């Protein structure tokens, strides 16, 4: 069966959209981290800078999975590896 | 033609790396790209700043004023950041961490100058990741001795060896992909806004520049340096058993 380039591009766009769904996980995770950090600052306002830096570090590490999804989407959309 | 909706005709979306000129090296075609040019510009800015700082500090005064204040603030903040994470090991790594911090920060915010950020090229960030990996491995072998490294690799049991090895080699890849993808996403979003909405993109993209270039760039610089320091401190700490 022959597929033309436009069909493959359309499917790549759908795939890119599906890959970006990976952003749900880091979104929820970062929200939970930020919520707990807010609670920690509320309990101990003196440790605000320590809590903030720890939260940012943890959030950046948690973000990685979402970024992998983003990379896959960008490869599909702009590098177009599937178009012969 | 046939490039999908995003790259439709009329819109010029431009965030790819372009070659400036190419030359032959051992039968391979090597390209000098826009990333090299942008790195050169960033390096020139840093070198110019350093020369100015050096001139100023040669006639430093007891009570700092103006430019000297700024320089002392920068050095103090960087030293404080390294010391707070690395503790006793900080003395050996202040120079390195400070250097990559300033370089990555200026690279990330060079989007404000109209450059394509050099850190949005995987070549740059992978080189930084390799440097981190080399430091981790070197310090591990120096402080834990080869026998300790082997013990750490077979940590719970001998059959965990391949998993631990993959975990070690994933460090430079994940640390460099994190920086690369964050900066690239900002670059792509700004390119999409300028390319697709060029009629209405007048003043308000400045707010997005503040977020994607300044805020995100500073956070990712901080995270890269923090992770590097954490891994190195981990490698230099010998477990007590």
Boltz contact constraints between the chains, C-beta under 6 A:
constraints:
  - contact:
      token1: [A, 5]
      token2: [B, 2]
      max_distance: 6.0
  - contact:
      token1: [A, 6]
      token2: [B, 2]
      max_distance: 6.0
  - contact:
      token1: [A, 9]
      token2: [B, 4]
      max_distance: 6.0
  - contact:
      token1: [A, 57]
      token2: [B, 226]
      max_distance: 6.0
  - contact:
      token1: [A, 60]
      token2: [B, 223]
      max_distance: 6.0
  - contact:
      token1: [A, 64]
      token2: [B, 174]
      max_distance: 6.0
  - contact:
      token1: [A, 64]
      token2: [B, 178]
      max_distance: 6.0
  - contact:
      token1: [A, 67]
      token2: [B, 181]
      max_distance: 6.0
  - contact:
      token1: [A, 70]
      token2: [B, 181]
      max_distance: 6.0
  - contact:
      token1: [A, 70]
      token2: [B, 185]
      max_distance: 6.0
  - contact:
      token1: [A, 71]
      token2: [B, 181]
      max_distance: 6.0
